[in-house]
Amino acid sequence: KFLKEINSSNTKIFCGYDHVLGKGSSELESIVIQNDFGKPLFIDVEFREHWEGIFKAHEWLNGPQDSYLGFSERGGGSIGEHSHGINYWQFLSYKLGFGRIKFVSSYLDTIKTEKVSYDRIAQLNVISEKGLHGRIIQDVITRPSKKFARVQFENGFVEWYCAQTHDLDEVHFSKKSGIVEVLKIPKSRPDDFVLELEHIDFCLSKKIKSPKIDLSHGVETLAVIIASIESNINKKEEIVNYNF
């Protein structure tokens, strides 16, 4: 119902998957465009971060049981809360011309008590619409955090490390020679949100039809989340249904 309302409205809706707008992500895009690495073979993405930071920032929460966070089916757990990983995988696949995720096999390490029902680790094996294979791992237990993406090509690779230090992203890449180049990209935590606001302003002023954080990309991420939960329950590979 919400999506139907949007389609008949002049209001532009964005989603919060802002990692695709970061300086490190932009640098990764530029490197892929400017270099001939050959055919993409595999995409590997990890968003692994202990959620203690969420509770410290929201002191009225005593734990995951006090909000949606403790319930995967409400958008919590690692499959929902850290679904930047799924979104980033889809973003890279789009950029490389391989489309959305079509097949997913998931393994969720689920915690169930009288108070909560959430996955603390989500492991996804995925295949895109045009046959690109990959892996996505998300969790709420890793400290220090690890946010990472790698595209393996026939003739090299490109990697992005988010917050390699508290004020630095890094992009690593190598061609067939095997020599690894490292780019260090200064950033601060507010930069993520400033870039997001600037992107929204640009899209509205230029009337961009399909921005990187358009709601449609968020809905596609949700579709993969749903298929992943179903795959874990049914213990089999699922086809992602994008027809809401």
Secondary structure by P-SEA (a helix, b strand, c coil): caaaaaaaccbbbbccccccccaaaaaaaaaaaacccccccbbbbbbcccaaaaaaacccccccccccccccccccccccccaaaaaaaaaaaaaacccccccccccccccccccbbbbcbbbbbbcccccccbbbbbbccccccccbbbbbccccbbbbbccccccbbbbbbcccccbbbbbbbbbccaaaaaaaaaaaaaaaaaccccccccaaaaaaaaaaaaaaaaaaaacccccccccc
